């Protein structure tokens, strides 16, 4: 009995499903879901393309708001824009310094040169010190050649004494041994008078300059004050001459 009832229910369910599938699909039989006379709705993607794609002219009502928005944006931008900074002209180029390069000296000692360098520290752009060797006159020598031997030099000395020519001595060493020295003079005029005196007494006196090599000290300076620095008020007792800049 139960099986029969279940079989009848299954047959009824199949009939109901078949009727729904057959009668419930309106689109499959060409029927529209809209009422007669009402246009159907279509998606934009489903619309066929139109022959003319020219855009429709904008209405005055739509242009006016756009112009208002642009005017407001321009006014806001001008309000927010910072004011331009004033243009400052560039400073006038300064006149370049001209340099005067010279050598000061000679200084007698290194101490004198160092003192001069300290005095010119605020005026000189650059300085350098140097030492050179120079030949310096130590005096003028009046003498008589001794004849090559000490005995001849002593005999010449006795003859000078007999002629009343004093202040002489016989040189026994050095670069001119066995020479009769008649004096060493700082002033060449005094040396010439001594020679003339001995020549007048009958002796062939000679005069020669005596020299020696001594160091001398120089200070090279570069003055950047357009050559107007008064270095002479700070350094005294020395000369100067132009030299190459360094």
Secondary structure, DSSP 8 states (H G I E B T S, - for coil): -HHHHHHHHHHHHHHHHHHHHHHS-TGGGT--SS-TT------GGGS---S--------HHHHHHHHHHHHHHHHHHHHHS------------------EEEEEEEESSHHHHHHHHHHTTTTEEEEEEEEEEEEEEEEEEEEE---SSHHHHHHHHHHHHHTT--S-EEE-SSSSTTEEEEEEESSHHHHHHHHHHHHHTT---EEEEEEEEEEEEEEEEEE-STT---GGGTS-S-EEEE----
